[in-house]
Amino acid sequence: MAEAKKFSASDVLLHTTRDDCWLLIRGKVYDVTKFLDDHPGGEEVLLQASASGDATDAFETVGHSSSAETMMEGIGRWLCGTPYGR
């Protein structure tokens, strides 16, 4: 299995727009651009979380359902890599 691509925090912060949105959650970097329209909380929630740097606290504070947790873990197709140092 190939090693995950590594990104710096500044790399992730370059992807905070509706056309290019990445999230750092639980030490993994996800490209959620194609999920923006489908997110039940709306795209603005994801865009704000993206601009915050690390979206882990925002993700966990919301109290997502178990199906949302499963979906997040299953979005490997959106996994870009991990931040440096992980």
All heavy atoms as an XYZ file, in Angstrom:
654
protein
N       0.851     -1.179      0.000
C       0.000      0.000      0.000
C       0.894      1.239      0.000
O       1.854      1.333      0.736
C      -0.903     -0.027      1.237
C      -1.774      1.190      1.347
S      -2.737      1.135      2.880
C      -4.327      1.395      2.203
N       0.557      2.214     -0.826
C       1.348      3.436     -0.943
C       1.192      4.301      0.303
O       0.142      4.327      0.930
C       0.917      4.217     -2.166
N       2.265      4.995      0.630
C       2.228      5.915      1.772
C       1.353      7.119      1.418
O       1.350      7.603      0.298
C       3.647      6.371      2.106
C       3.711      7.212      3.353
C       5.135      7.543      3.752
O       6.037      6.745      3.472
O       5.328      8.611      4.346
N       0.610      7.602      2.402
C      -0.279      8.743      2.183
C       0.539      9.990      1.844
O       1.610     10.208      2.398
C      -1.126      9.004      3.421
N       0.021     10.785      0.950
C       0.663     12.049      0.594
C       0.616     12.974      1.806
O      -0.358     12.996      2.545
C      -0.060     12.687     -0.589
C       0.646     13.883     -1.135
C       0.080     14.326     -2.463
C       0.869     15.524     -2.946
N       0.406     16.014     -4.221
N       1.676     13.740      2.009
C       1.780     14.643      3.162
C       1.547     16.086      2.729
O       2.031     16.512      1.685
C       3.162     14.536      3.816
C       3.522     13.147      4.288
C       2.762     12.780      5.526
C       3.239     11.428      6.043
N       2.591     11.045      7.255
N       0.806     16.817      3.560
C       0.507     18.214      3.295
C       0.844     19.050      4.519
O       0.651     18.610      5.648
C      -0.982     18.408      2.981
C      -1.437     17.686      1.747
C      -2.052     16.452      1.831
C      -1.240     18.244      0.502
C      -2.470     15.789      0.693
C      -1.662     17.586     -0.650
C      -2.275     16.351     -0.547
N       1.276     20.277      4.291
C       1.466     21.217      5.394
C       0.130     21.886      5.678
O      -0.795     21.841      4.862
C       2.503     22.279      5.024
O       1.987     23.125      4.021
N       0.022     22.537      6.835
C      -1.196     23.273      7.180
C      -1.452     24.361      6.137
O      -2.594     24.596      5.743
C      -1.073     23.876      8.570
N      -0.399     24.993      5.653
C      -0.579     26.041      4.641
C      -1.063     25.456      3.315
O      -1.808     26.112      2.584
C       0.697     26.863      4.452
O       1.768     26.047      4.061
N      -0.675     24.217      3.005
C      -1.188     23.552      1.804
C      -2.705     23.391      1.899
O      -3.433     23.682      0.956
C      -0.589     22.154      1.627
C       0.870     22.143      1.265
O       1.347     23.115      0.646
O       1.543     21.146      1.609
N      -3.173     22.932      3.033
C      -4.605     22.692      3.232
C      -5.373     24.014      3.136
O      -6.454     24.074      2.539
C      -4.867     21.988      4.576
C      -6.356     21.831      4.840
C      -4.186     20.613      4.600
N      -4.813     25.070      3.684
C      -5.491     26.371      3.673
C      -5.561     27.013      2.286
O      -6.254     28.019      2.100
C      -4.828     27.322      4.662
C      -5.097     26.989      6.128
C      -4.250     27.866      7.040
C      -6.579     27.144      6.450
N      -4.916     26.434      1.307
C      -5.026     26.911     -0.072
C      -6.302     26.389     -0.746
O      -6.611     26.774     -1.875
C      -3.811     26.472     -0.892
C      -2.482     27.102     -0.506
C      -1.343     26.442     -1.300
C      -2.510     28.605     -0.750
N      -7.037     25.527     -0.048
C      -8.203     24.854     -0.623
C      -9.437     25.139      0.235
O      -9.961     24.258      0.927
C      -7.941     23.349     -0.697
C      -6.694     23.015     -1.454
N      -6.682     22.854     -2.828
C      -5.418     22.846     -1.036
C      -5.452     22.580     -3.221
N      -4.663     22.576     -2.149
N      -9.916     26.374      0.186
C     -11.018     26.794      1.064
C     -12.171     27.446      0.304
O     -12.916     28.235      0.869
C     -10.498     27.776      2.129
O      -9.961     28.925      1.482
C      -9.455     27.138      3.027
N     -12.310     27.107     -0.966
C     -13.358     27.733     -1.774
C     -14.383     26.702     -2.233
O     -14.163     25.490     -2.138
C     -12.767     28.408     -3.028
O     -12.268     27.393     -3.915
C     -11.662     29.382     -2.657
N     -15.485     27.190     -2.751
C     -16.540     26.318     -3.243
C     -16.039     25.426     -4.376
O     -16.511     24.312     -4.560
C     -17.712     27.165     -3.735
C     -18.843     26.290     -4.209
C     -20.121     26.992     -4.385
N     -21.302     26.197     -4.471
C     -21.448     24.933     -4.793
N     -20.414     24.199     -5.036
N     -22.618     24.341     -4.855
N     -15.070     25.891     -5.140
C     -14.534     25.130     -6.263
C     -13.387     24.204     -5.879
O     -12.938     23.402     -6.701
C     -14.056     26.085     -7.360
C     -15.194     26.887     -7.962
O     -16.299     26.334     -8.129
O     -14.982     28.080     -8.251
N     -12.924     24.319     -4.641
C     -11.757     23.540     -4.201
C     -11.705     23.565     -2.671
O     -11.113     24.473     -2.084
C     -10.497     24.156     -4.794
C      -9.238     23.369     -4.474
O      -9.344     22.156     -4.186
O      -8.150     23.968     -4.512
N     -12.347     22.605     -2.034
C     -12.494     22.627     -0.579
C     -11.917     21.364      0.063
O     -12.374     20.251     -0.222
C     -13.983     22.754     -0.229
S     -14.310     22.909      1.533
N     -10.920     21.549      0.905
C     -10.315     20.445      1.649
C     -10.594     20.627      3.131
O     -10.680     21.755      3.628
C      -8.810     20.420      1.459
C      -8.325     20.021      0.105
C      -9.055     19.858     -1.041
C      -6.976     19.742     -0.249
N      -8.244     19.503     -2.076
C      -6.957     19.422     -1.618
C      -5.783     19.743      0.455
C      -5.778     19.092     -2.291
C      -4.622     19.425     -0.212
C      -4.618     19.087     -1.572
N     -10.713     19.510      3.835
C     -10.872     19.530      5.294
C      -9.817     18.653      5.936
O      -9.504     17.577      5.431
C     -12.251     18.989      5.702
C     -13.471     19.816      5.374
C     -14.726     19.073      5.807
C     -13.412     21.175      6.036
N      -9.303     19.106      7.058
C      -8.424     18.303      7.905
C      -9.270     17.847      9.083
O      -9.740     18.662      9.882
C      -7.236     19.139      8.386
C      -6.317     18.506      9.423
C      -5.724     17.206      8.908
C      -5.227     19.481      9.826
N      -9.533     16.541      9.152
C     -10.340     15.963     10.227
C      -9.631     14.722     10.741
O      -9.309     13.816      9.970
C     -11.755     15.567      9.744
C     -12.497     16.775      9.190
C     -12.552     14.926     10.877
C     -13.836     16.444      8.565
N      -9.383     14.712     12.055
C      -8.760     13.562     12.718
C      -7.472     13.111     12.030
O      -7.223     11.927     11.841
C      -9.743     12.400     12.809
C     -10.963     12.703     13.647
C     -11.894     11.520     13.702
N     -13.078     11.845     14.468
C     -14.228     11.226     14.317
N     -14.362     10.250     13.453
N     -15.265     11.579     15.055
N      -6.676     14.086     11.656
C      -5.357     13.777     11.090
C      -5.381     13.283      9.663
O      -4.391     12.735      9.183
N      -6.496     13.491      8.952
C      -6.579     13.111      7.550
C      -7.080     14.315      6.751
O      -7.915     15.075      7.223
C      -7.530     11.929      7.353
C      -7.043     10.665      8.033
C      -8.026      9.536      7.850
C      -7.539      8.293      8.574
N      -8.549      7.218      8.511
N      -6.556     14.455      5.536
C      -6.949     15.555      4.664
C      -7.901     15.006      3.602
O      -7.576     14.050      2.898
C      -5.715     16.196      3.981
C      -6.142     17.318      3.053
C      -4.725     16.702      5.031
N      -9.099     15.628      3.536
C     -10.126     15.194      2.589
C     -10.457     16.315      1.606
O     -10.605     17.465      2.001
C     -11.429     14.841      3.320
C     -11.303     13.691      4.281
C     -11.020     13.914      5.632
C     -11.479     12.385      3.851
C     -10.915     12.856      6.519
C     -11.385     11.321      4.730
C     -11.096     11.561      6.066
O     -10.997     10.515      6.936
N     -10.622     15.964      0.341
C     -11.132     16.896     -0.663
C     -12.647     16.684     -0.704
O     -13.133     15.696     -1.243
C     -10.512     16.603     -2.030
C     -11.016     17.535     -3.122
O     -12.017     18.259     -2.900
O     -10.415     17.525     -4.206
N     -13.392     17.608     -0.103
C     -14.850     17.467      0.010
C     -15.597     18.355     -0.995
O     -16.813     18.545     -0.871
C     -15.332     17.770      1.450
C     -14.767     16.757      2.421
C     -14.975     19.189      1.865
N     -14.889     18.834     -2.005
C     -15.490     19.736     -2.984
C     -16.781     19.161     -3.570
O     -17.799     19.846     -3.640
C     -14.488     20.039     -4.119
O     -13.256     20.489     -3.552
C     -15.035     21.078     -5.067
N     -16.765     17.905     -3.960
C     -17.936     17.287     -4.587
C     -19.047     16.972     -3.588
O     -20.152     16.632     -3.987
C     -17.523     16.033     -5.337
C     -16.653     16.344     -6.540
C     -16.265     15.106     -7.296
C     -15.397     15.461     -8.486
N     -14.951     14.280     -9.215
N     -18.769     17.090     -2.294
C     -19.758     16.809     -1.253
C     -20.477     18.075     -0.785
O     -21.487     17.999     -0.091
C     -19.075     16.108     -0.066
C     -19.995     15.700      1.035
C     -21.025     14.803      0.818
C     -19.834     16.217      2.309
C     -21.879     14.430      1.847
C     -20.679     15.850      3.347
C     -21.706     14.942      3.114
N     -19.989     19.244     -1.170
C     -20.554     20.503     -0.678
C     -22.058     20.593     -0.906
O     -22.809     20.956      0.001
C     -19.860     21.699     -1.326
C     -18.404     21.936     -0.941
C     -17.817     23.077     -1.768
C     -18.265     22.225      0.543
N     -22.525     20.255     -2.097
C     -23.952     20.350     -2.412
C     -24.791     19.340     -1.641
O     -25.982     19.556     -1.443
C     -24.196     20.152     -3.915
C     -23.699     21.323     -4.746
O     -23.621     22.449     -4.208
O     -23.384     21.111     -5.931
N     -24.187     18.238     -1.220
C     -24.926     17.162     -0.549
C     -24.860     17.219      0.973
O     -25.574     16.470      1.640
C     -24.403     15.799     -1.025
C     -24.635     15.593     -2.507
O     -25.668     16.064     -3.016
O     -23.780     14.964     -3.160
N     -24.010     18.066      1.526
C     -23.853     18.108      2.982
C     -25.155     18.574      3.628
O     -25.675     19.643      3.294
C     -22.700     19.034      3.372
C     -22.407     19.015      4.828
N     -22.855     20.002      5.684
C     -21.743     18.116      5.595
C     -22.460     19.718      6.907
N     -21.790     18.579      6.878
N     -25.712     17.786      4.564
C     -26.997     18.137      5.174
C     -26.993     19.489      5.894
O     -28.020     20.155      5.961
C     -27.247     17.001      6.172
C     -26.441     15.862      5.656
C     -25.239     16.479      4.999
N     -25.855     19.909      6.401
C     -25.764     21.187      7.099
C     -25.510     22.368      6.177
O     -25.410     23.501      6.634
N     -25.371     22.101      4.901
C     -25.124     23.149      3.923
C     -23.645     23.326      3.635
O     -22.782     22.968      4.439
N     -23.371     23.878      2.498
C     -21.978     24.053      2.069
C     -21.227     25.046      2.940
O     -20.023     24.910      3.148
C     -21.913     24.472      0.605
C     -22.389     25.874      0.333
C     -22.326     26.259     -1.126
O     -22.764     25.479     -1.979
O     -21.833     27.359     -1.410
N     -21.914     26.058      3.463
C     -21.250     27.103      4.240
C     -20.548     26.529      5.472
O     -19.471     26.982      5.851
C     -22.248     28.184      4.640
C     -21.593     29.437      5.180
C     -20.635     30.102      4.191
O     -20.885     30.096      2.976
O     -19.615     30.638      4.661
N     -21.153     25.507      6.072
C     -20.545     24.862      7.242
C     -19.191     24.274      6.875
O     -18.206     24.444      7.606
C     -21.484     23.766      7.794
C     -20.816     22.964      8.891
C     -22.783     24.363      8.270
N     -19.128     23.595      5.748
C     -17.873     22.985      5.324
C     -16.851     24.041      4.919
O     -15.661     23.901      5.216
C     -18.116     22.016      4.166
C     -18.970     20.792      4.499
C     -19.148     19.922      3.264
C     -18.364     19.987      5.634
N     -17.299     25.083      4.256
C     -16.378     26.151      3.850
C     -15.779     26.854      5.064
O     -14.577     27.149      5.100
C     -17.083     27.144      2.937
C     -17.467     26.597      1.555
C     -18.384     27.563      0.824
C     -16.230     26.281      0.738
N     -16.591     27.099      6.084
C     -16.083     27.721      7.310
C     -15.105     26.785      8.016
O     -14.060     27.226      8.502
C     -17.228     28.082      8.245
C     -18.038     29.258      7.775
C     -19.253     29.531      8.647
O     -19.587     28.761      9.545
N     -19.939     30.626      8.378
N     -15.439     25.505      8.067
C     -14.541     24.538      8.709
C     -13.227     24.440      7.949
O     -12.154     24.337      8.557
C     -15.226     23.167      8.790
N     -13.296     24.507      6.644
C     -12.098     24.447      5.816
C     -11.172     25.624      6.116
O      -9.962     25.462      6.248
C     -12.507     24.452      4.340
O     -11.390     24.504      3.508
N     -11.742     26.793      6.244
C     -10.954     28.005      6.497
C     -10.361     28.037      7.903
O      -9.431     28.792      8.163
C     -11.814     29.242      6.263
N     -10.860     27.189      8.805
C     -10.363     27.189     10.188
C      -9.035     26.460     10.340
O      -8.398     26.555     11.374
C     -11.397     26.556     11.124
O     -11.415     25.139     10.962
N      -8.631     25.717      9.328
C      -7.394     24.944      9.434
C      -7.688     23.494      9.765
O      -7.777     22.666      8.881
N      -7.900     23.185     11.023
C      -8.224     21.829     11.454
C      -9.702     21.788     11.827
O     -10.134     22.443     12.767
C      -7.359     21.431     12.650
C      -7.504     19.962     13.037
O      -8.576     19.374     12.775
O      -6.553     19.414     13.602
N     -10.476     21.004     11.092
C     -11.929     20.945     11.279
C     -12.360     19.860     12.260
O     -13.553     19.630     12.434
C     -12.609     20.728      9.936
N     -11.412     19.224     12.933
C     -11.753     18.131     13.838
C     -12.710     18.574     14.939
O     -13.737     17.919     15.173
C     -10.478     17.516     14.468
O      -9.623     17.067     13.416
C     -10.822     16.369     15.387
N     -12.401     19.661     15.627
C     -13.272     20.128     16.714
C     -14.667     20.454     16.198
O     -15.665     20.101     16.829
C     -12.677     21.350     17.421
C     -11.503     20.996     18.305
O     -11.331     19.814     18.652
O     -10.734     21.919     18.643
N     -14.744     21.128     15.060
C     -16.056     21.471     14.486
C     -16.838     20.208     14.159
O     -18.035     20.116     14.436
C     -15.878     22.324     13.241
N     -16.171     19.202     13.601
C     -16.833     17.952     13.249
C     -17.361     17.248     14.498
O     -18.496     16.779     14.527
C     -15.871     17.030     12.490
C     -16.492     15.721     12.082
C     -17.223     15.632     10.905
C     -16.354     14.584     12.869
C     -17.802     14.426     10.525
C     -16.930     13.390     12.500
C     -17.655     13.314     11.323
N     -16.540     17.189     15.530
C     -16.929     16.460     16.736
C     -17.917     17.229     17.604
O     -18.751     16.621     18.262
C     -15.675     16.062     17.514
C     -14.866     15.042     16.724
C     -13.607     14.581     17.400
O     -13.222     15.148     18.451
O     -12.982     13.651     16.871
N     -17.859     18.546     17.600
C     -18.757     19.360     18.413
C     -20.202     19.255     17.941
O     -21.131     19.310     18.742
C     -18.309     20.833     18.389
O     -16.989     20.904     18.923
C     -19.224     21.716     19.203
N     -20.402     19.095     16.654
C     -21.745     19.033     16.084
C     -22.515     17.818     16.588
O     -23.728     17.857     16.704
C     -21.670     19.031     14.539
C     -23.012     18.713     13.908
C     -21.159     20.357     14.049
N     -21.827     16.758     16.923
C     -22.512     15.543     17.364
C     -23.138     14.812     16.192
O     -24.330     14.538     16.183
N     -22.340     14.505     15.212
C     -22.826     13.813     14.027
C     -23.417     12.447     14.386
O     -22.982     11.803     15.341
C     -21.687     13.623     13.025
C     -21.329     14.869     12.293
N     -20.402     15.757     12.758
C     -21.787     15.379     11.120
C     -20.293     16.763     11.906
N     -21.126     16.559     10.908
N     -24.358     12.013     13.597
C     -24.987     10.702     13.779
C     -23.992      9.598     13.454
O     -22.950      9.844     12.829
C     -26.198     10.567     12.861
O     -25.777     10.549     11.500
N     -24.319      8.385     13.845
C     -23.439      7.261     13.538
C     -23.347      7.047     12.032
O     -22.298      6.650     11.522
C     -23.918      5.983     14.234
O     -25.224      5.651     13.826
N     -24.415      7.344     11.292
C     -24.342      7.198      9.840
C     -23.404      8.246      9.233
O     -22.700      7.963      8.262
C     -25.731      7.263      9.198
O     -26.353      8.491      9.457
N     -23.373      9.448      9.817
C     -22.441     10.472      9.343
C     -21.006     10.055      9.647
O     -20.110     10.252      8.828
C     -22.755     11.821      9.986
N     -20.795      9.478     10.830
C     -19.456      8.986     11.195
C     -19.008      7.906     10.210
O     -17.875      7.916      9.744
C     -19.471      8.409     12.614
C     -19.649      9.440     13.700
C     -18.348     10.112     14.076
O     -17.263      9.627     13.703
O     -18.419     11.141     14.767
N     -19.914      6.985      9.903
C     -19.600      5.909      8.965
C     -19.294      6.472      7.582
O     -18.353      6.044      6.921
C     -20.774      4.913      8.887
O     -20.998      4.376     10.186
C     -20.491      3.799      7.910
N     -20.087      7.441      7.174
C     -19.869      8.061      5.870
C     -18.512      8.754      5.822
O     -17.775      8.627      4.845
C     -20.973      9.064      5.578
C     -20.842      9.731      4.251
S     -22.161     10.932      4.056
C     -22.061     11.223      2.345
N     -18.166      9.473      6.882
C     -16.889     10.174      6.916
C     -15.734      9.192      6.815
O     -14.776      9.421      6.084
C     -16.770     10.999      8.201
C     -15.830     12.164      8.082
S     -14.128     12.000      8.627
C     -14.146     11.142     10.120
N     -15.838      8.086      7.511
C     -14.774      7.084      7.453
C     -14.747      6.384      6.096
O     -13.713      5.907      5.672
C     -14.944      6.065      8.577
C     -14.668      6.639      9.953
C     -13.275      7.244     10.087
O     -12.294      6.670      9.568
O     -13.165      8.318     10.693
N     -15.894      6.367      5.424
C     -15.980      5.693      4.139
C     -15.661      6.576      2.953
O     -15.760      6.140      1.812
N     -15.286      7.805      3.199
C     -15.020      8.696      2.073
C     -13.562      8.647      1.656
O     -12.967      9.636      1.272
C     -15.491     10.151      2.333
C     -14.818     10.750      3.559
C     -16.982     10.237      2.413
C     -15.173     12.218      3.788
N     -13.015      7.455      1.683
C     -11.640      7.269      1.248
C     -11.403      7.775     -0.158
O     -10.308      8.202     -0.493
N     -12.462      7.768     -0.964
C     -12.306      8.280     -2.325
C     -11.985      9.763     -2.309
O     -11.514     10.315     -3.292
C     -13.547      7.989     -3.151
C     -14.788      8.709     -2.683
C     -16.012      8.263     -3.489
N     -17.220      8.898     -3.053
C     -18.001      8.470     -2.073
N     -17.677      7.386     -1.405
N     -19.096      9.107     -1.753
N     -12.263     10.428     -1.196
C     -11.971     11.861     -1.062
C     -10.700     12.119     -0.258
O     -10.318     13.254     -0.074
C     -13.145     12.588     -0.396
C     -14.415     12.531     -1.202
C     -14.548     12.379     -2.543
C     -15.729     12.615     -0.695
N     -15.865     12.377     -2.903
C     -16.617     12.517     -1.779
C     -16.260     12.784      0.585
C     -17.986     12.576     -1.636
C     -17.621     12.837      0.727
C     -18.483     12.733     -0.374
N     -10.082     11.067      0.238
C      -8.885     11.218      1.061
C      -7.720     11.680      0.200
O      -7.397     11.054     -0.819
C      -8.540      9.895      1.735
C      -7.354      9.907      2.678
C      -7.635     10.797      3.884
C      -7.041      8.487      3.139
N      -7.112     12.783      0.580
C      -5.951     13.328     -0.140
C      -4.643     12.863      0.478
O      -3.671     12.655     -0.208
C      -5.970     14.856     -0.101
S      -7.336     15.629     -0.924
N      -4.623     12.790      1.821
C      -3.395     12.438      2.520
C      -3.479     12.827      3.986
O      -4.543     12.886      4.555
N      -2.323     13.110      4.561
C      -2.224     13.471      5.963
C      -1.310     14.691      6.111
O      -0.504     14.963      5.225
C      -1.637     12.313      6.799
O      -0.328     12.008      6.315
C      -2.520     11.075      6.758
N      -1.451     15.412      7.228
C      -0.539     16.541      7.434
C       0.852     16.050      7.817
O       1.011     14.930      8.298
C      -1.187     17.321      8.578
C      -2.162     16.405      9.202
C      -2.463     15.305      8.243
N       1.850     16.878      7.579
C       3.200     16.535      8.019
C       3.191     16.232      9.499
O       2.425     16.836     10.258
C       4.178     17.704      7.767
C       4.500     17.932      6.319
C       4.130     19.116      5.686
C       5.193     16.976      5.575
C       4.433     19.340      4.341
C       5.484     17.196      4.246
C       5.111     18.364      3.648
O       5.406     18.591      2.325
N       4.013     15.297      9.908
C       4.133     14.972     11.327
C       3.128     13.946     11.815
O       3.089     13.627     12.983
N       2.302     13.421     10.950
C       1.314     12.405     11.353
C       1.694     11.072     10.779
O       2.235     10.946      9.767
C      -0.086     12.773     10.858
C      -0.570     14.091     11.355
C      -1.444     13.906     12.547
N      -1.804     15.219     13.050
C      -2.941     15.520     13.589
N      -3.868     14.651     13.709
N      -3.179     16.705     14.057
